[in-house]
Amino acid sequence: MAVQVECERLTLPTGATVFEQGMEADSIYGIRRGIVELIGREGEKLCYRPGELFCYQDIVWGVGHHDNTAIARTPVEILRLERLRFLNLLHNHPTLALLLIGQQHERLREQRSSGTCCY
């Protein structure tokens, strides 16, 4: 993602909030270093690790707000990509959509099998 477009780079300490549930979803995030945990409405948890993108569903499906709260579980380096730049990236590189679908499939399997975040 960082190679394709200009991204904002964020460095956050352990325990920092990336975003909270209900906040406006205007960007997607990719992890360069560390672990980010998403916590859903009913307490369900899901971890994202280096190389993974998260909260793109809030952008692509037009929800307009975050359905989860994202917390840094370790010190993290995150790439933040604004909505329009992300949609342009998908338009110019449609195979990225297939990678995201595959990632979502794995996340759903992980969530069903454990229901918790694995460190």
C-alpha positions in Angstrom: 0.0 0.0 0.0 2.8 2.4 0.9 4.5 1.8 -2.4 1.4 2.5 -4.4 0.1 5.8 -2.9 1.1 8.4 -0.3 0.0 7.3 3.1 0.1 8.9 6.5 2.4 7.0 8.9 1.4 6.7 12.5 3.4 5.3 15.4 1.4 4.5 18.5 2.4 3.0 21.9 0.8 -0.1 23.5 -2.7 0.7 24.6 -3.3 3.6 22.3 -6.7 3.9 20.6 -6.5 4.0 16.8 -10.2 4.8 16.5 -13.4 4.2 18.4 -16.6 2.6 17.4 -19.1 5.1 16.0 -16.4 7.5 14.8 -16.5 8.6 11.1 -14.7 6.1 8.9 -12.7 8.1 6.4 -9.6 5.9 6.0 -8.3 2.4 6.0 -5.3 1.2 7.9 -2.4 -1.1 7.2 -0.1 -2.5 9.8 3.7 -2.3 9.2 4.7 -3.3 12.7 2.9 -4.6 15.8 -0.6 -5.9 16.6 -3.9 -4.0 16.5 -7.0 -5.5 18.1 -10.5 -4.7 16.9 -13.2 -5.0 19.5 -16.8 -5.3 18.3 -20.1 -4.2 19.7 -20.6 -7.4 21.7 -17.0 -7.8 22.8 -15.8 -10.0 20.0 -12.1 -9.5 19.3 -9.9 -9.8 16.3 -6.2 -9.1 15.8 -4.4 -7.7 12.8 -0.7 -8.1 12.2 2.0 -6.7 9.9 1.0 -6.7 6.2 -2.8 -6.8 6.9 -5.3 -4.1 6.2 -8.3 -3.4 8.5 -11.5 -1.4 8.5 -11.8 -1.3 4.7 -15.3 -2.8 5.1 -16.4 0.4 6.7 -15.3 2.3 3.6 -16.2 -0.1 0.8 -19.6 -1.0 2.1 -20.5 2.6 2.8 -21.3 2.3 6.5 -19.8 5.7 7.1 -18.7 4.9 10.7 -16.5 2.4 12.4 -18.2 -0.7 13.7 -15.3 -1.5 16.0 -12.8 0.1 18.4 -9.2 -0.4 17.4 -6.5 -0.6 20.1 -2.7 -1.0 19.7 -1.8 -4.2 21.6 1.9 -3.7 21.1 3.8 -0.6 19.9 2.6 -0.2 16.3 3.5 1.5 13.0 0.3 2.0 11.0 -0.3 3.3 7.5 -3.5 5.4 7.1 -5.0 5.8 3.6 -7.9 8.2 3.0 -11.1 6.8 1.5 -10.8 8.3 -2.0 -7.1 7.2 -2.4 -8.1 3.7 -1.3 -11.0 3.5 -3.8 -8.6 4.8 -6.5 -6.1 2.1 -5.5 -8.8 -0.6 -5.9 -9.8 0.8 -9.2 -6.2 0.8 -10.5 -5.3 -2.6 -8.9 -8.4 -4.7 -8.9 -6.5 -7.8 -7.7 -6.2 -6.1 -4.4 -9.9 -6.7 -3.9 -9.3 -10.5 -4.2 -6.6 -10.3 -1.6 -8.9 -8.4 0.8 -11.7 -10.9 0.2 -9.2 -13.7 1.1 -8.1 -11.8 4.2 -11.7 -11.4 5.3 -12.4 -15.1 4.8 -9.4 -16.0 7.1 -10.6 -13.4 9.7 -14.1 -14.9 9.7 -12.7 -18.4 10.2 -10.4 -17.2 13.0 -13.3 -15.4 14.7 -15.6 -18.4 14.5 -13.0 -20.9 15.8 -11.6 -18.9 18.7 -13.7 -15.8 19.4 -10.6 -14.2 21.0 -7.4 -12.5 19.9 -4.3 -14.6 19.7 -1.0 -13.0 20.5 
